[in-house]
Amino acid sequence: MNRREILRRTAAAGLLATPAAGLLAGCATSGGGDDKKDTTYKGTKSEKNPLGVKEDAPLEVVIFNGGFGEEYAKAHEAMYKEIYPKAEIKHSATEEINKTLQPRFVDGNPPDMVNNSGAGQIDFNGLVSQNAIADLGELLDAPSLDIPGKTVRDTLLPGTVEVGSYDGKFLVVNYTYTAYGIWHSTKLFNDHGWQYAKTWDEHIALCKQIKAAGIAPWTYPGVHPRYMSWPVISTAIKLGGPSVALAIDNLEPNAWKSDAMKTAADAWHQIVKDKYILDGSAGLDHIQSQTAWCQGKAAFVSCGSWLENEQAKVTPAGFNMTVVPTPSLTTGDKLPFEAIRGTAGEPFMVPAKAKNLAGGMEYLRVMLSKKGAQDFTKKVSSLPVVAGATEGVELPFGLSTVAKALDASGSNGFNWVYNNFYRKLERELVDAACGEFFAGRIGPAEFLDQCQKGADQIAQDSSIKKYKRAA
């Protein structure tokens, strides 16, 4: 065993224990390929093959096996196979992208296309800083597979390119267009004669009615309490405007302690103080809390628009789940009640050292075709980032409410990207603060203080690459 092989195996072993640090060390020890032959499959570019795919090159696809499952990916693979019948496709799905693939990134032998998603995803900051992800600019400029006269870029919904770009390079296709809001059962509300509240005072009054009916107004995944950070930040942005999100994204001093964030945290603390949260929620994961909600034990959950598909097996007939924006905190909010958080999510990437790099990008071109997007919508009840993907598709009840909410929000829609730039900040630091806050162990001031300390920790860590988002 030579020295380089020893270094590789040592790095891979350390990788599993400390993912982010391991990736940085591992990629550094894997070398830049100076002592390896170029094994990348290359074809000839043409009008029908704009990315230069080698027709018989094998393609390896790894999918995160989460709320969307893997059947949609198998359908996309079949579409790829129709174009390149000589290509053998290796498909696999896992809930642990990080543990499964980080050793392969270290060894310079990653798959050709990766759905880097879920709680066990590989940290994008580490991948970007080590140039481990291919620049997909060529894909954006390629013609759409089945929308004549348009490039792939032309077919994407607003914000898709921005949320997948790092330092001006488009590296990640976030495939789903997600609305984040507050969900309730239309049937439950109709049965009790309740109306969703558009202002915070009305929301608290409604919570009182719901509790009086023997139902908990709220539940949340205490194992992943960051789900509740989404409505807190959303109400703050609607109150203070998009600059609230910009300051958080850019790690500005005291961004988490702005007047808007303080007002939002004070408001949300009321549902904790008044015991409007289902007992035991602090010990539930997302599936358990959402299932309790589907069983009518609670009226509200905070989630993204993957919820309907994720809960399909346990949702009662006629439940009719509906997404709505967060209530307005005051009559002077800078954004209207209808404003809702909408963003591209569910990241897909082509590793820079993929053997079939052109094939990986072509697979994404298949996904971003109208046919590929419509098939995805039918299979998983979620909106993809391709314009016109819902044409001729009968949407399930929940997804139809997502489409309506995004239409009503229009140009008032908002988003933040600190969670993309600095995964640790949301998944660990803000997550921990939310856990303490919504379990009632700390108040709003300490909650925001912990979030700010987490942001300052990231800002002061010279080993973490920083990104600047423009207004």
C-alpha positions in Angstrom: 0.0 0.0 0.0 1.6 3.3 -1.1 1.6 6.6 0.9 -1.2 8.1 -1.1 -3.5 5.1 -0.5 -2.8 5.3 3.2 -3.7 9.0 3.3 -6.9 8.4 1.4 -8.1 5.6 3.7 -7.2 7.6 6.8 -9.1 10.6 5.5 -12.1 8.5 4.6 -12.2 7.0 8.1 -12.0 10.4 9.7 -14.7 11.7 7.3 -17.4 9.5 8.9 -16.7 10.9 12.3 -16.4 14.6 11.4 -18.2 15.1 8.1 -17.5 18.8 7.3 -13.9 18.8 8.6 -13.3 15.4 7.0 -14.5 16.6 3.6 -12.0 19.5 3.7 -9.1 17.3 4.7 -10.2 14.4 2.5 -10.4 16.4 -0.7 -7.1 18.0 0.1 -5.4 14.6 0.4 -7.2 13.1 -2.7 -5.1 15.3 -5.0 -6.1 17.0 -8.1 -5.8 14.0 -10.4 -2.2 14.9 -11.4 -1.1 11.3 -11.1 -4.2 9.8 -12.7 -5.3 9.3 -16.3 -8.4 11.3 -17.4 -11.1 8.7 -17.3 -14.0 11.2 -18.0 -16.3 9.9 -20.7 -16.5 12.4 -23.6 -18.8 12.5 -26.6 -19.2 14.8 -29.6 -21.4 17.8 -29.2 -24.1 18.4 -31.8 -27.5 20.0 -32.1 -29.2 16.9 -30.7 -26.4 16.3 -28.1 -25.5 19.8 -27.0 -23.6 18.7 -23.8 -21.4 16.1 -25.6 -22.7 12.9 -23.9 -20.9 9.7 -24.9 -23.8 7.6 -25.9 -22.7 4.3 -24.4 -21.1 5.8 -21.2 -22.6 4.3 -18.0 -24.4 6.7 -15.7 -24.6 6.5 -11.9 -27.4 8.3 -10.1 -27.7 8.4 -6.3 -31.1 9.7 -4.9 -32.0 10.8 -1.3 -34.8 8.4 -0.3 -36.9 10.9 1.6 -40.4 12.4 1.3 -40.3 12.2 -2.5 -39.2 8.5 -2.6 -37.3 7.3 -5.6 -39.9 6.3 -8.2 -39.7 9.7 -9.9 -36.0 9.2 -10.4 -36.5 5.8 -12.0 -38.9 7.5 -14.4 -36.3 10.1 -15.3 -33.7 7.4 -15.8 -36.0 5.7 -18.2 -36.3 8.9 -20.2 -32.6 9.2 -20.3 -32.4 5.6 -21.5 -34.8 6.4 -24.3 -32.3 9.0 -25.6 -29.2 6.9 -24.9 -30.2 3.2 -25.1 -26.7 2.0 -25.0 -26.0 3.6 -21.6 -26.2 1.4 -18.5 -27.7 3.2 -15.5 -26.8 2.4 -12.0 -29.5 3.6 -9.6 -29.3 3.7 -5.8 -31.2 5.5 -3.0 -30.2 6.2 0.6 -31.3 8.2 3.6 -27.6 8.9 4.4 -26.0 10.7 1.5 -23.2 11.9 3.7 -22.1 8.6 5.1 -22.6 6.8 1.8 -20.8 9.3 -0.5 -18.2 11.3 1.4 -15.6 8.5 1.2 -16.1 8.4 -2.5 -15.7 12.2 -2.9 -12.4 11.8 -0.9 -11.2 9.0 -3.2 -12.1 11.0 -6.3 -14.7 8.5 -7.4 -18.1 10.1 -6.9 -21.3 9.2 -8.8 -22.4 11.2 -11.9 -25.5 12.8 -10.3 -26.3 13.2 -6.6 -29.5 14.3 -4.9 -27.7 15.8 -2.0 -30.6 16.2 0.4 -32.0 15.3 3.8 -30.6 15.6 7.3 -27.7 13.5 6.3 -26.6 15.5 3.3 -23.0 16.5 2.6 -22.3 20.0 3.7 -22.4 22.3 0.6 -20.0 24.8 2.1 -17.3 22.2 2.2 -18.1 20.9 -1.3 -18.0 24.4 -2.8 -14.8 25.5 -1.0 -13.1 22.4 -2.4 -14.4 22.9 -5.9 -16.0 19.5 -5.7 -19.2 20.4 -7.6 -19.3 21.0 -11.4 -20.3 24.4 -12.8 -23.7 23.9 -14.5 -23.6 27.1 -16.6 -23.3 24.9 -19.7 -26.6 23.2 -18.8 -28.4 26.5 -18.3 -27.3 27.6 -21.8 -28.2 24.3 -23.5 -31.6 24.1 -25.4 -34.5 22.7 -23.5 -35.1 19.1 -24.3 -38.7 19.6 -25.3 -39.6 23.3 -25.1 -38.8 24.6 -28.6 -36.9 27.9 -28.8 -35.9 28.1 -25.1 -32.8 27.3 -23.2 -32.9 25.4 -20.0 -32.4 28.8 -18.2 -35.5 30.2 -20.0 -37.7 27.5 -18.6 -36.9 28.0 -14.9 -39.1 29.8 -12.3 -37.7 33.0 -10.8 -35.1 32.5 -8.1 -34.0 29.0 -9.2 -30.6 30.1 -10.5 -30.0 32.5 -7.6 -30.6 30.0 -4.9 -28.3 27.4 -6.6 -25.4 29.8 -7.2 -22.3 30.3 -5.1 -20.0 33.2 -5.9 -21.6 33.7 -9.3 -21.4 30.0 -10.4 -24.5 27.9 -10.8 -23.6 24.7 -9.0 -26.9 23.2 -7.7 -30.3 22.5 -9.4 -32.8 22.9 -6.6 -35.6 21.0 -8.4 -38.7 21.6 -6.4 -40.5 24.9 -6.0 -41.6 24.9 -2.4 -43.9 27.0 -0.4 -43.4 27.2 3.3 -46.3 28.1 5.5 -48.8 27.0 8.1 -50.9 23.9 7.3 -54.4 23.0 8.5 -57.2 20.6 7.6 -60.0 22.3 5.7 -62.4 19.5 6.9 -61.5 20.0 10.5 -62.0 23.8 10.2 -65.3 23.4 8.3 -66.5 20.9 10.9 -65.9 23.4 13.7 -66.8 26.5 11.8 -63.3 28.0 12.2 -61.8 30.6 9.9 -58.0 30.9 9.4 -56.8 34.0 11.1 -54.9 36.7 9.0 -53.6 38.7 12.0 -51.7 37.6 15.0 -54.3 38.7 17.6 -56.9 36.7 15.6 -54.6 33.7 15.5 -54.2 33.7 19.3 -58.0 34.0 19.7 -58.5 31.1 17.3 -55.9 29.0 19.2 -58.1 29.6 22.4 -61.1 28.3 20.5 -59.3 25.3 19.3 -57.9 24.4 22.7 -61.4 24.8 24.2 -62.6 22.2 21.7 -60.2 19.7 23.1 -57.6 19.9 20.3 -54.1 21.2 20.6 -53.7 24.3 18.3 -50.1 23.4 17.4 -47.6 20.5 17.2 -44.1 20.5 15.9 -41.1 18.1 15.4 -39.2 18.6 18.6 -36.4 16.4 17.2 -36.1 18.9 14.4 -37.3 22.1 16.0 -35.9 24.3 13.2 -39.2 23.7 11.5 -40.6 26.3 13.9 -37.8 28.8 13.0 -39.5 29.1 9.6 -42.7 30.8 10.7 -40.8 33.0 13.2 -38.5 34.3 10.6 -41.4 34.6 8.1 -43.4 36.8 10.4 -40.4 39.0 11.0 -39.7 39.4 7.3 -43.3 40.3 6.7 -43.1 42.9 9.5 -39.8 44.4 8.6 -39.3 43.7 5.0 -36.8 41.5 3.0 -33.8 43.4 4.6 -34.4 41.3 7.7 -33.5 38.1 5.7 -30.6 39.9 3.9 -29.0 40.8 7.2 -29.3 37.2 8.5 -28.0 35.7 5.2 -24.9 38.1 5.3 -24.1 37.3 8.9 -24.5 41.0 9.9 -23.9 41.8 13.5 -27.1 41.5 15.6 -29.2 40.5 12.6 -31.1 38.0 14.7 -31.8 40.8 17.3 -33.5 43.3 14.9 -36.7 44.9 16.1 -38.7 42.7 13.6 -37.1 39.5 15.0 -37.8 40.6 18.6 -41.4 41.3 17.8 -41.8 38.0 16.0 -40.1 36.0 18.8 -42.3 37.7 21.4 -45.4 36.8 19.5 -44.5 33.1 19.0 -43.6 32.8 22.6 -47.2 33.3 23.4 -48.2 29.9 22.0 -45.6 28.4 24.4 -46.7 30.4 27.4 -50.4 29.7 26.8 -49.7 26.0 26.3 -51.1 25.9 22.8 -48.7 23.1 21.8 -49.6 19.4 21.9 -48.1 17.7 25.0 -45.1 15.6 24.1 -44.3 17.4 20.9 -40.7 18.1 22.1 -40.0 14.4 21.8 -41.6 13.8 18.3 -39.8 13.7 14.9 -41.3 15.3 11.8 -43.3 12.2 10.8 -44.7 11.6 14.3 -45.8 15.2 14.8 -47.3 15.4 11.3 -49.1 12.1 11.9 -50.6 13.4 15.1 -51.8 16.4 13.1 -53.3 14.1 10.5 -55.1 12.2 13.3 -56.7 15.5 14.4 -54.8 15.9 17.6 -53.5 19.3 16.6 -54.7 22.0 14.2 -51.5 23.5 12.8 -48.1 22.4 11.6 -45.3 24.3 10.0 -43.9 22.6 6.9 -42.9 22.9 3.3 -45.1 21.7 0.4 -43.6 18.2 0.4 -45.9 17.6 3.3 -48.8 16.1 1.3 -46.7 13.5 -0.3 -44.8 12.7 2.9 -48.0 12.0 4.8 -50.0 10.4 1.9 -50.1 6.9 3.6 -51.7 8.2 6.8 -53.8 11.1 5.7 -57.5 10.4 6.1 -59.8 10.7 3.1 -61.3 14.2 2.9 -58.7 15.7 5.2 -57.9 18.3 2.5 -54.7 19.8 3.9 -54.2 23.5 3.1 -51.2 25.8 3.2 -51.6 29.4 4.2 -49.2 32.3 4.9 -48.2 33.2 8.4 -50.5 35.8 10.1 -49.6 39.5 9.9 -48.0 40.7 13.2 -49.3 44.3 12.9 -51.4 46.5 10.6 -48.1 48.1 9.5 -46.3 45.1 8.2 -44.2 45.9 5.1 -45.4 42.8 3.3 -49.1 41.9 2.9 -50.7 38.9 4.6 -50.6 37.0 1.3 -46.8 37.1 1.1 -45.4 33.6 1.6 -42.0 32.1 1.6 -41.4 30.4 -1.7 -38.1 28.9 -2.9 -36.4 26.3 -5.0 -35.4 23.3 -2.9 -34.3 19.7 -3.1 -30.7 20.0 -4.4 -29.2 18.0 -7.2 -25.6 18.3 -8.3 -23.0 16.8 -10.6 -19.7 16.1 -8.9 -16.7 17.8 -10.5 -14.9 14.5 -10.7 -17.8 12.5 -12.1 -16.6 10.1 -14.8 -19.7 10.8 -16.9 -19.9 14.5 -16.2 -21.8 15.3 -19.4 -24.2 12.5 -18.7 -24.9 13.9 -15.2 -25.8 17.3 -16.7 -27.9 15.6 -19.4 -29.8 13.8 -16.7 -30.6 17.1 -15.2 -31.7 18.4 -18.6 -34.1 15.4 -18.7 -35.4 16.3 -15.3 -35.9 20.0 -16.4 -37.8 19.0 -19.5 -41.5 19.6 -19.5 -42.2 15.9 -19.7 -39.8 15.2 -16.8 -41.3 18.0 -14.7 -44.9 16.9 -15.3 -44.1 13.3 -14.5 -42.5 14.4 -11.2 -45.6 16.5 -10.3 -47.9 13.6 -11.0 -45.8 11.2 -8.9 -45.0 13.2 -5.8 -47.5 16.0 -5.6 -44.9 18.7 -5.6 -44.2 21.7 -7.9 -40.9 21.5 -9.9 -39.0 24.6 -10.9 -40.0 24.3 -14.6 -42.6 26.8 -15.8 -45.7 25.1 -17.2 -45.1 21.8 -15.3 -48.7 21.7 -14.0 -50.3 22.3 -17.4 -52.8 19.4 -18.0 -52.0 17.9 -14.6 -54.8 17.4 -12.1 -53.3 18.5 -8.8 -54.1 16.9 -5.5 -55.9 19.1 -3.0 -52.9 20.2 -0.9 -50.7 21.0 -3.9 -53.5 23.0 -5.5 -53.5 25.2 -2.4 -49.7 25.6 -2.8 -50.2 26.8 -6.3 -52.9 29.2 -5.3 -50.8 30.6 -2.4 -47.9 31.2 -4.6 -50.1 33.0 -7.2 -51.6 35.2 -4.5 -48.2 36.0 -3.1 -46.9 37.0 -6.5 -44.1 39.5 -6.4 -44.4 39.7 -2.6 -42.9 36.3 -2.1 -39.7 36.1 0.0 -36.9 33.7 1.0 -33.6 33.4 2.9 -30.5 31.4 2.0 -28.4 31.3 5.2 -29.4 27.7 5.5 -27.9 27.0 2.1 -24.7 29.0 2.8 -24.1 27.8 6.3 -25.9 24.5 6.9 -24.5 24.2 10.4 -26.1 27.4 11.5 -29.6 26.2 10.7 -29.3 22.5 11.3 -27.4 22.7 14.6 -27.2 26.1 16.2 -30.6 27.6 15.3 -32.1 24.2 15.7 -30.8 23.9 19.2 -32.1 27.4 20.1 -35.6 26.5 18.7 -35.6 23.3 20.8 -35.1 25.3 24.0 -37.5 28.1 23.0 -40.5 26.0 22.0 -40.0 23.5 24.8 -40.4 26.5 27.1 -37.0 26.4 28.7 -35.9 29.8 27.5 -37.6 33.0 26.6 -37.6 35.1 23.4 -34.6 37.3 24.4 -32.4 34.3 25.2 -33.6 32.5 22.1 -32.5 35.3 19.8 -29.3 35.6 21.7 -28.5 32.0 21.1 -29.3 32.3 17.4 -27.0 35.4 17.2 -24.2 33.7 19.0 -24.5 30.8 16.5 -24.3 33.3 13.6 -21.3 35.1 15.2 -19.6 31.7 15.6 -19.9 31.0 11.9 -18.8 34.6 11.0 -15.7 34.3 13.1 -14.7 30.8 11.9 -12.0 31.4 9.3 -12.2 27.8 8.1 -15.8 28.4 6.8 -16.1 30.2 3.4 -18.4 33.2 3.5 -20.9 34.3 0.9 -22.4 37.7 0.2 -26.0 37.9 -1.0 -26.9 41.1 -2.9 -30.2 42.9 -2.1 
